[in-house]
Amino acid sequence: MNDRRLKLVFKGARNYVQGATMFDEAVRLLAEAGYNQLVDVKFLIHEMTSVNLRLVVEQYQDNVAADSVAIMRFTADGQPMQARIVPDDGAPDVRVPYDESMIVNCCQIDSAARSIQLARDSSGFSQIEVLVSMNKALHLAVLEKPAQTSWVFCRWDGSAWPLPTDLSGLTIRLKQTLGTRLTRADVGMGQETFGQIYFSAKAAT
């Protein structure tokens, strides 16, 4: 079993650890452990948190430990694995600017089709940050949400990670709204679908 600490920051005005940060740190730590190419990736955030986190890498299990803030399940070399993100002592002590307009300004939104496309991949943000910011912009453009809530990233299901190096042309299309608090969108490029991204409406913080 592998046990490693995530390097965390608070982004912009957020007082919680952004889901994309958890995802990126899980991928970084998995790469350090030798898992560079992930297949059948399922990343699920169970709760929002503002504390430090660590990653526990282990073989796949049907039951998830109760202390898991998030979990990434994947296949590597044909072996089903999982990486649980669990609380650690203390809280992040670094805050960084986070200007999502650098991503959104490179996108085109089609409200009628409920889709958003990345015209050029030049923001310098990570792949999951690009996906999350694009999907957030799409939600704000075409959906209503309950008062005093924010749209947040809660799940990614994908065939493989990382995605192609250049995401220019990437399209996110909103496919399903489950009530007013959960959505599912397809992520792809051309005729290829990379996966599905899910958002939920959570109390604003």
Secondary structure, 3 states (H helix, E strand, C coil): CEEEECCCCEECCCCCCCHHHHHHHHHHHHHHCCCCCEEEEEEEECCCCCCCEEEEEEECCCCCCCCCCEEEEEEECCEEEEEEEEECCCCCCCEECCCCHHHHCCEEEECCCCEEEECCCCCCCCHHHHHHHHHHHHHHHHCCCCCCEEEEEEEEEEEEECCCCCCCCCEEEEEEEECCCEEEEEEEECCEEEEEEEEEEEECC
